[in-house]
Amino acid sequence: MLPAAPLAIPVLAQHLAGCVEEPATQRKRLATPHPFRRKCLLFTRVASQTKAPFVSVPCCVTPQKTLAVAFETPVLNTQPWKACTPLSSSSKSLRPIVVFDLDGTLIDTAADLVASLNHTIAAADLAPVEADDLNHLVGHGAKVMIERAFSLRGRSISEEEFQPLLERFIDHYKSQMPGQSQSYPGLDGALTRLENAGYLLAVCTNKMEGLARPLLDGLDLTRRFAAITGGDTFEVRKPDAGHLLGTIEKAGGDPKRAVMVGDSRNDILVAQNARIASIAVPFGYSDVPVADLKPDVVIDHFDALTAELIERLLK
């Protein structure tokens, strides 16, 4: 049988007298094995907030000016990643955040990517491809684009062939930045509005981080973002929720007050997987109408991206 629910506040206070004054003793007690203990937790409540609910945090955290007691009750958590996220004394200062995809959302990069792709496949004696053949693959990264180009020409590609071609693509694309790429109309005004309203901004793209950063540098956009993560920043990438949540963490944002803005399937899926609101833009590189992906909102222009819209999604 599992232990009973947490003690009432008056009894709790009695148990805390020694814990608060003798942290070494408290740590020793918490370290004692217990047959029912799945996870050692501290349940904390700020003393001045008498009606505040209990919050579970890892036992390594010792917030100041709190009452603390250890319970053996197992924690039921439908989102396992949250159990691994420490709650620090600064957690209340986390800011709301808007996270953007890059290609097809912030910046129209199709022309430069296709040019670099054609430069790459020329080394394999493949005929050039057209932008219309690949637009919907731009957000999937160079590997997918190269493979698709070979498929369009009826050829397969081995691992031995692929790596030199990928390096050729990266070298050419990076050397041309920013090339013809440019931000979509209304972006600068939208970023300024959100910054002035107190929102953090971040970029979460499947493009390699080493390519995303110089592109943003070349367009003088890097300074606008608290974090920029690519498809190789973490062990996972979109649509895995860990990519978006990791980006929010790096930026110092609050995952409970976050919105994802994107143009394609991976962007909407990563928001849904992370249980975060999403905004879709239809001017990017989706292979289906973005409304079919079931985002929370679709906007046709960045003029519609306002603090009022974000607040409505966060409620």
PLY file of the C-alpha trace (Angstrom):
ply
format ascii 1.0
element vertex 315
property float x
property float y
property float z
element edge 314
property int vertex1
property int vertex2
end_header
0.00 0.00 0.00
1.28 3.47 -0.86
1.83 5.99 1.99
-0.86 8.45 2.96
-1.24 11.91 1.45
1.02 14.78 2.70
0.58 15.95 6.26
-1.64 18.89 7.15
0.10 22.24 7.54
0.16 22.35 11.41
1.69 18.87 11.60
4.03 19.76 8.76
5.41 22.70 10.70
6.29 20.44 13.63
8.21 18.06 11.36
10.07 20.93 9.76
11.60 22.45 12.86
14.69 20.27 12.70
14.85 20.04 8.91
15.22 23.75 8.31
17.76 24.30 11.09
19.83 21.17 10.49
20.28 20.67 6.74
22.98 18.03 7.21
20.60 15.91 9.28
17.87 16.45 6.69
20.11 15.27 3.87
21.08 12.16 5.84
17.42 11.32 6.43
16.50 11.86 2.81
19.27 9.54 1.71
17.93 6.65 3.83
16.56 3.87 1.57
12.82 3.28 1.70
10.90 0.44 0.02
8.26 2.77 -1.35
10.57 5.51 -2.56
10.57 5.91 -6.34
11.94 9.44 -6.30
13.27 11.56 -3.46
11.29 14.78 -3.50
11.00 17.89 -1.48
7.57 19.43 -1.32
7.93 23.14 -0.84
5.62 25.98 -0.05
6.63 29.59 0.44
5.73 30.39 4.02
4.11 33.69 3.16
1.75 32.12 0.62
-0.59 30.17 2.85
-2.92 29.12 0.04
-0.25 28.16 -2.46
-0.30 24.52 -3.64
2.57 22.18 -2.96
5.14 21.89 -5.73
7.46 18.93 -6.22
11.12 19.60 -6.94
14.25 17.43 -6.98
15.74 16.96 -3.53
18.98 18.66 -4.57
17.14 22.01 -4.70
16.94 23.94 -1.42
14.99 27.18 -2.03
15.50 29.80 0.66
12.62 30.91 2.88
10.59 27.77 2.25
9.19 25.04 4.41
10.34 21.62 3.28
9.55 18.02 4.11
10.24 14.71 2.37
7.41 12.39 1.41
7.68 8.90 -0.02
4.61 9.24 -2.28
5.33 8.24 -5.91
4.88 10.98 -8.48
2.54 10.41 -11.41
3.81 12.41 -14.36
2.34 12.18 -17.86
5.27 14.19 -19.24
8.46 12.41 -18.14
10.74 15.20 -19.35
9.31 17.51 -16.68
10.54 15.24 -13.89
14.10 15.92 -15.05
13.74 19.72 -15.10
15.04 21.30 -11.87
12.93 24.02 -10.30
15.30 26.74 -9.16
14.64 29.76 -7.01
14.68 31.85 -10.19
11.96 29.78 -11.93
9.36 32.44 -11.21
11.37 34.92 -13.29
11.20 32.84 -16.47
9.80 34.94 -19.30
7.22 34.10 -21.94
8.80 33.16 -25.25
8.03 32.97 -28.96
10.07 30.41 -30.89
10.48 30.59 -34.67
11.45 28.14 -37.36
14.04 29.56 -39.77
13.73 28.50 -43.43
10.31 29.41 -44.80
9.27 31.17 -41.60
11.77 33.91 -40.75
13.73 33.85 -44.00
13.04 32.91 -47.61
16.11 30.77 -48.36
14.86 28.55 -51.20
16.80 30.18 -54.04
20.18 29.89 -52.29
19.57 26.33 -51.10
18.61 25.13 -54.57
21.64 26.91 -56.07
23.93 25.14 -53.60
22.20 21.84 -54.28
22.73 22.15 -58.03
26.38 23.06 -57.44
26.65 19.91 -55.30
25.01 17.40 -57.61
26.95 18.69 -60.60
29.93 16.86 -59.10
27.94 13.64 -59.54
27.03 14.49 -63.15
23.37 15.10 -62.29
21.30 17.65 -64.19
20.11 20.68 -62.19
16.78 20.53 -60.35
14.11 23.20 -60.25
13.02 25.06 -57.12
9.47 23.75 -57.48
10.79 20.19 -57.16
12.31 20.87 -53.77
10.59 23.77 -52.04
8.65 21.50 -49.69
11.90 19.77 -48.65
13.87 22.91 -47.78
13.04 22.65 -44.08
14.22 19.04 -43.87
17.92 19.79 -44.32
20.66 19.26 -46.89
20.74 15.46 -46.58
17.10 15.09 -47.61
17.52 17.56 -50.47
20.54 15.71 -51.86
18.78 12.37 -51.62
15.70 13.81 -53.33
17.79 15.23 -56.17
19.31 11.80 -56.81
15.84 10.23 -56.68
14.49 12.71 -59.22
17.26 11.68 -61.59
16.63 7.98 -61.02
19.84 7.32 -59.10
20.62 6.03 -55.64
23.41 7.34 -53.44
25.68 5.37 -51.13
27.04 6.51 -47.78
30.51 6.75 -49.30
29.24 9.11 -51.99
27.05 11.13 -49.68
29.56 12.59 -47.20
31.77 14.38 -49.79
28.65 15.78 -51.44
27.31 17.05 -48.12
30.61 18.81 -47.43
30.53 20.33 -50.92
27.00 21.59 -50.29
27.88 23.12 -46.91
31.03 24.84 -48.21
29.19 26.38 -51.15
26.11 27.44 -49.19
28.13 28.99 -46.37
30.42 30.88 -48.74
27.46 32.53 -50.46
25.60 33.73 -47.35
23.33 35.55 -47.16
23.08 35.44 -50.95
19.53 36.09 -52.15
17.98 35.06 -48.83
15.91 37.71 -47.10
13.49 37.99 -44.23
9.78 37.89 -44.98
7.82 41.18 -45.09
6.80 42.54 -41.71
9.25 40.41 -39.71
11.28 43.25 -38.22
8.18 45.03 -36.97
6.79 41.81 -35.47
10.01 41.05 -33.59
10.14 44.60 -32.25
6.53 44.44 -31.06
7.14 41.19 -29.21
10.40 42.41 -27.67
8.73 45.60 -26.45
5.96 43.50 -24.89
8.55 41.55 -22.87
8.75 38.33 -24.87
11.93 36.37 -25.37
12.58 35.28 -28.95
14.37 32.13 -30.13
15.04 30.08 -33.26
14.49 26.31 -33.47
15.46 24.94 -36.90
16.46 21.60 -38.38
19.17 23.43 -40.33
22.61 22.75 -38.88
23.42 25.34 -36.23
26.70 26.09 -38.00
24.70 27.22 -41.03
21.82 28.90 -39.19
24.02 31.29 -37.23
26.04 32.79 -40.10
22.84 33.20 -42.10
21.23 35.15 -39.26
24.48 37.08 -38.76
24.50 38.08 -42.42
20.98 39.49 -42.12
21.71 41.21 -38.78
19.13 39.08 -36.97
21.24 37.13 -34.46
21.00 39.89 -31.85
17.22 39.50 -31.74
17.27 35.95 -30.39
18.06 34.67 -26.90
18.82 31.20 -28.30
19.46 29.67 -31.73
19.42 25.88 -32.01
19.83 23.66 -35.05
19.17 20.09 -36.05
22.55 19.10 -34.63
22.45 21.09 -31.37
20.79 18.31 -29.37
20.57 14.55 -29.75
17.05 15.02 -31.14
15.51 17.33 -33.70
12.05 18.47 -34.75
9.43 17.06 -34.52
10.83 15.61 -31.27
9.58 17.75 -28.38
13.07 17.75 -26.85
14.36 20.06 -29.58
11.77 22.76 -28.87
11.89 22.36 -25.10
15.68 22.46 -25.14
15.59 25.68 -27.15
13.21 27.26 -24.65
15.46 26.22 -21.78
18.59 27.64 -23.43
16.78 30.95 -23.95
15.62 31.13 -20.33
11.98 30.95 -21.38
8.95 29.47 -19.68
7.66 26.33 -21.48
4.23 26.95 -19.95
4.12 30.35 -21.66
5.56 29.55 -25.07
4.36 29.70 -28.67
5.93 28.10 -31.75
5.76 29.83 -35.14
6.48 27.77 -38.26
5.61 26.97 -41.84
5.67 23.18 -42.13
4.66 19.83 -40.71
7.68 19.48 -38.39
7.00 22.86 -36.79
3.37 22.15 -35.95
4.14 18.59 -34.83
6.95 19.66 -32.49
4.61 22.19 -30.85
1.90 19.56 -30.44
4.39 17.05 -29.04
5.62 19.62 -26.52
2.03 20.71 -25.70
2.78 24.24 -26.81
0.54 26.55 -28.86
1.42 26.97 -32.53
1.07 29.62 -35.22
1.46 28.64 -38.88
2.48 30.86 -41.77
1.38 29.86 -45.31
4.19 31.54 -47.26
6.85 28.92 -46.50
7.70 25.45 -47.75
4.90 23.16 -46.62
3.89 20.26 -48.86
0.24 20.62 -47.73
-1.93 23.63 -46.83
-0.77 24.64 -43.36
-4.35 24.79 -42.07
-4.52 21.02 -42.63
-1.75 20.57 -40.06
-4.13 21.91 -37.39
-2.10 24.74 -35.87
-3.84 26.88 -33.28
-3.75 29.92 -35.59
-2.76 30.70 -39.18
-1.50 34.20 -40.03
-0.98 35.40 -43.60
1.50 38.17 -42.76
3.80 39.08 -39.90
1.74 42.23 -39.35
-0.76 39.91 -37.67
1.81 38.62 -35.17
1.02 40.79 -32.15
1.40 40.55 -28.40
-2.38 40.39 -28.14
-2.46 37.26 -30.32
0.25 35.59 -28.26
-1.52 36.39 -25.00
-4.75 34.95 -26.33
-2.98 31.69 -27.17
-1.37 31.51 -23.74
-4.63 31.82 -21.84
0 1
1 2
2 3
3 4
4 5
5 6
6 7
7 8
8 9
9 10
10 11
11 12
12 13
13 14
14 15
15 16
16 17
17 18
18 19
19 20
20 21
21 22
22 23
23 24
24 25
25 26
26 27
27 28
28 29
29 30
30 31
31 32
32 33
33 34
34 35
35 36
36 37
37 38
38 39
39 40
40 41
41 42
42 43
43 44
44 45
45 46
46 47
47 48
48 49
49 50
50 51
51 52
52 53
53 54
54 55
55 56
56 57
57 58
58 59
59 60
60 61
61 62
62 63
63 64
64 65
65 66
66 67
67 68
68 69
69 70
70 71
71 72
72 73
73 74
74 75
75 76
76 77
77 78
78 79
79 80
80 81
81 82
82 83
83 84
84 85
85 86
86 87
87 88
88 89
89 90
90 91
91 92
92 93
93 94
94 95
95 96
96 97
97 98
98 99
99 100
100 101
101 102
102 103
103 104
104 105
105 106
106 107
107 108
108 109
109 110
110 111
111 112
112 113
113 114
114 115
115 116
116 117
117 118
118 119
119 120
120 121
121 122
122 123
123 124
124 125
125 126
126 127
127 128
128 129
129 130
130 131
131 132
132 133
133 134
134 135
135 136
136 137
137 138
138 139
139 140
140 141
141 142
142 143
143 144
144 145
145 146
146 147
147 148
148 149
149 150
150 151
151 152
152 153
153 154
154 155
155 156
156 157
157 158
158 159
159 160
160 161
161 162
162 163
163 164
164 165
165 166
166 167
167 168
168 169
169 170
170 171
171 172
172 173
173 174
174 175
175 176
176 177
177 178
178 179
179 180
180 181
181 182
182 183
183 184
184 185
185 186
186 187
187 188
188 189
189 190
190 191
191 192
192 193
193 194
194 195
195 196
196 197
197 198
198 199
199 200
200 201
201 202
202 203
203 204
204 205
205 206
206 207
207 208
208 209
209 210
210 211
211 212
212 213
213 214
214 215
215 216
216 217
217 218
218 219
219 220
220 221
221 222
222 223
223 224
224 225
225 226
226 227
227 228
228 229
229 230
230 231
231 232
232 233
233 234
234 235
235 236
236 237
237 238
238 239
239 240
240 241
241 242
242 243
243 244
244 245
245 246
246 247
247 248
248 249
249 250
250 251
251 252
252 253
253 254
254 255
255 256
256 257
257 258
258 259
259 260
260 261
261 262
262 263
263 264
264 265
265 266
266 267
267 268
268 269
269 270
270 271
271 272
272 273
273 274
274 275
275 276
276 277
277 278
278 279
279 280
280 281
281 282
282 283
283 284
284 285
285 286
286 287
287 288
288 289
289 290
290 291
291 292
292 293
293 294
294 295
295 296
296 297
297 298
298 299
299 300
300 301
301 302
302 303
303 304
304 305
305 306
306 307
307 308
308 309
309 310
310 311
311 312
312 313
313 314
